[in-house]
């Protein structure tokens, strides 16, 4: 049972981490597009 919980926790952390990375990438792209549009 302990191993199952550990695996579940690892997967949960992995998902959170990848979501965070994807969010940051989208945010960077959006910021980059905005600055191009604004002419900075």
DRENGU-387669 format. One line per field, with one value per residue: x, y, z of N, C-alpha, C in turn. Coordinates in steps of 0.001 Angstrom, whole numbers, plus 500000, padded with zeros to 6 digits. Each point is the difference from the previous one (the first is absolute). Layout:
REM DRENGU-387669
n.x	c(X  ...) .
n.y	c(Y  ...) .
n.z	c(Z  ...) .
ca.x	c(X  ...) .
ca.y	c(Y  ...) .
ca.z	c(Z  ...) .
c.x	c(X  ...) .
c.y	c(Y  ...) .
c.z	c(Z  ...) .
END
This chain:
REM DRENGU-387669
n.x	c(500834  501071  500365  498762  499993  501188  499568  498872  500733  500858  498971  499415  501195  500151  498715  500094  501169  499494  498923  500837  500770  498914  499549  501211  500055  498733  500316  501149  499353  499028  500919  500621  498840  499694  501241  499897  498788  500497  500892  500048) .
n.y	c(498792  499945  498946  499554  500372  499412  498967  499954  500197  499096  499255  500235  499852  498897  499691  500304  499344  499010  500057  500131  499038  499293  500311  499775  498910  499717  500244  499343  499051  500040  500047  499019  499403  500265  499700  498958  499768  500206  499233  499257) .
n.z	c(500000  500770  499283  500091  501282  500091  499288  500691  501088  499549  499607  501176  500568  499266  500205  501291  499998  499256  500790  501023  499481  499705  501202  500498  499235  500265  501270  499823  499333  500892  500952  499350  499753  501246  500372  499168  500449  501225  499369  501115) .
ca.x	c(499166  500904  500575  498954  499903  501198  499869  498933  500527  500984  499252  499335  501025  500408  498927  500027  501210  499861  498991  500657  500897  499173  499427  501070  500300  498903  500091  501139  499612  499007  500728  500824  499113  499512  501074  500166  498858  500139  501177  501130) .
ca.y	c(501208  501160  500211  500592  501412  500671  500118  500968  501321  500339  500330  501271  501039  500092  500699  501406  500616  500170  501046  501267  500285  500344  501313  500986  500105  500753  501365  500610  500208  501076  501234  500273  500474  501309  500975  500175  500786  501353  500590  500151) .
ca.z	c(500000  500066  498670  499157  500359  499508  498544  499749  500340  498971  498787  500276  499925  498598  499289  500426  499467  498557  499809  500305  498883  498848  500280  499850  498570  499388  500506  499305  498602  499991  500297  498819  498942  500405  499825  498552  499545  500534  499375  500924) .
c.x	c(500869  500596  498982  499876  501195  499931  498968  500494  501001  499309  499320  500986  500439  498974  499996  501174  499860  498938  500622  500915  499207  499397  501049  500357  498935  500096  501131  499631  499020  500690  500860  499168  499511  501077  500290  498917  500145  501237  501168  501216) .
c.y	c(501259  500293  500639  501493  500791  500226  501061  501419  500463  500429  501352  501156  500216  500786  501482  500725  500257  501051  501371  500400  500432  501381  501087  500190  500822  501462  500755  500317  501157  501338  500402  500551  501406  501057  500228  500924  501461  500700  500224  499254) .
c.z	c(500000  498624  499065  500277  499486  498495  499656  500244  498940  498713  500162  499885  498562  499189  500356  499365  498499  499675  500204  498843  498769  500175  499786  498530  499279  500384  499297  498556  499889  500234  498802  498860  500299  499768  498514  499461  500425  499428  500944  499471) .
END
